[in-house]
Amino acid sequence: MRKVLVVDDEFLVRVGIKSFLNWEENGYTIIGEAADGKQALEIMAEALQSTPADALGEAWGVTITPGHVAKYQ
C-alpha cells in the first residue's frame, strides 16, 4: 500500500482530495493531512520514523514561510 500525505491550505480542498476516489481500492492509504508546508514537514519528520509517505500532494501556494515552498525529497 502506498502512503499519501495531503497538503493544502483550504480545508474543503483537502476534504475533496481525500474523497475524490477510493484511495484504498487503488492501493493508497492517506496517512494524514496538513494545512501548510510547515505542518507537512513536521508530519513527514514524524512519519519518517514510523510510516513515511510515498507521495505528497501539495498545492502550489502552500508555503512554510512567505517565499519558501515546502519540498519533500
N, C-alpha and C positions, 0 to 999 in steps of 0.2 A: 504494500500500500504506500503510495506517495503521500508525503505530508505537505500541506499548504498553509501559509500564513497570509491572511487577507489584510491589506493595509489601505485605508482611505480615510480622509478627514470627515467625510459625510457618513453619518450613521446609516441612513437609508440605502446608500450605495453599497455599504458592507453587507447589509441585510440582503440586498438584491443579488450580489455576487454569490453569497452563500446559498441562496435559494434558486439560483439560475438553473442549476442542473443537479442531478442526483450524483453528488461527488463520490460517495462510497461505491455506487454501482459502476462508476468509471475508473475505480482504482485509486481514489484520492480520499484523504481524510483531512479535515480542517483542524489544525492544532491550535488555532487562536486567531485573534483579530486585534488590530491596533489602529488608533485614530491619527497617529503621526509617526514620523520617522524615528524619533527618539524612543517612543514606546515600542516600535517594531524592533529596534536594535536591542532593547532591554529583553524583550521576549525571545529574540534569537539567541542572545547570550545565555539565557537560562536554558533554552532548548538544546543548545549545543552540548550541554552536559547530560541530557537525557534523550530527547527525541528531536533532533534537528530537522528543520523543514527542508524539503526537496525543492520547493518552489515558493516564491514570494510574489504575491500580486500587489502591485503598488500603483497609485495614481501619480501622474507626472508632477503634480503640485505638492505632494507630501514632502515636508521638509523637517529636518532636525531643528535647525535654527534658520532664520532667513538667509537664503542663498546657499544652503548646504542640503543637497538631496541625499537621502539615505541610500546606501548601496550595500547589498549583501553579496559577499564573494565566497 
